[in-house]
């Protein structure tokens, strides 16, 4: 197991990949299901603005910016844990193993998000997206973790 400083440094990179890919999935699914690229990301800001944020479709500084910041911070949190606890698997530099570990980490994040987290701190985009879309968002998150972990270890 690596030290926490290395886990944080690696998690910042893996978290950025996971955040960007899952945000792209949120936007694509949001566009398809709500007609808005921004509705799912806006919904995340319900942490600050309550359920009203879940009804916002247009991009706004009030809803979209905090929604993305919260999402990115959450992705980074999960990536740091992933990098810390899966480091021996990731250090093998085996793409298949890295992908399996990252998808498992994404499944754990999904379980915690919806089964162990109080409603007020759940992601919020589930109010705007179908379950198949949520699956795609978490899959994109897992692929992002894998790409980030792989990029860090390319050296």
N, C-alpha and C positions, 0 to 999 in steps of 0.2 A: 504494500500500500504506500503510495507516495505521500509526501508531506502536504499539509494543507496549502502552503504557499504555491507549490507546483499545481495542485488541484485547482486553485483559484485562477492561476494564470492560464492553464489549459481550458478551464471551464468558461472563461470569458470568450475564448475563440469558439469553442464548440457551441456555447450558448448563442453567440451571434449567428452562426450558421443555422441553428435550430429556430431561432427567432425569425430570421428572414424567410426561411422556407415555409414555416408554419403560418406566418403572416400572409405570404403569397397564397397559400391554400385557403386561409380565411377569406381573403379578397375574392378569389375565384369562386369559392362556394357561396359567398355572400352575394356576388353578382348574379349567379345562377338562381339562387333561392329567394333573394329579397329585391333584386334589381340594384343593389348598392354594394360597391366594393368596400365601403367603410362601415356598414352596419355591424358586422361581427366585432371589429376592433373597437368601435364606439361602445359596444355592450360591455366590454371589459372594464370601462371606466365606471361601471355601477358600484365599484368599490368606493368611489368618491361621491357620485351623484345619485345613487340609488337606482331604482328600476326605470326611471325616466331615461337613463342612458341606453337602455335596451331597446328603446323605440326610436333612436336617432339614426337616420339614414345618411345625411349629408356630412361631408368632412368638416369638422370644426376644431378649433384649437381646444375648446372646452372638453370635448369628448374623445376625439381621435388621438390627440397628442398624449394625454394621460393613459388612454387605452393601450397605445403602443408601448409606452414606457413601462407600464405594469407588466405587459406581456413579455417584453424583453428582459425585465428584471426576473420574472418567473422562469423564463427559459434559462437564464444564466444561473439561477439557483439550482435548477435541476441538472444543468450541465456540470456544475461544480461537484455535486454529489456523484454523478455518473463518472466523471474523471477520477474522483477519489476512490470509489469503491470498485470500479471496473478496470483500473489501470493495468493490472497484470494481463487481462484479456486484450486490452487495447494495445499494449506494448508488443504483442505478438505481430502486429502489423498485417494481420490476416483480414482481408476485406469482409469475408463472410462472417467471421467471428465478431468483428466490430459491428457489422450491421445487426446481427442477432442480439448482441448486448444492448445496442442503442434502441432497438425496437422493444426489448424487454423493459428498458428504463422508461421509455415512452408509455408503455402499458402501466407501469407502476405510477407514473405521474398522473395518468388518466384516472386510475383507481383512487388515488389520494385526492385528486381534484373533486371527484364527484361522490365519493363514499366516506371520506374522512374529514372533509373541509366544510365548515359552516357555509350556508347559502351565501352570505354576504361576501365571502372571499372566494367563491367559485369563479371560474373564468368568465361566465356571463354570456359567451357567444352561443352556448347551447340554447339560449332563448331565441336565437335567430336562425339556427342551422339544424338540419335533420341529423339523425344518428349516423347515416352513411357519410355525411359531410364531416361530422366530428371524427369519424374513423380516419378520413383522409387528412384532416388537420393533424391528428396525433401521429399518423404515419409519416407525414412530412416533417414533423418535429423529430421523430426518430431518425429519419434519413439525414436531417440536418446535423444531429448529434454525431452520426457516423462520419459524415463528410468533414466536419470540424475536427474530430479525433484523428481521422486519416491525414488531414492537412497538417496538423501539428507534428505528426510522426513521420512525415515524408522524408525528413532529413537523413 
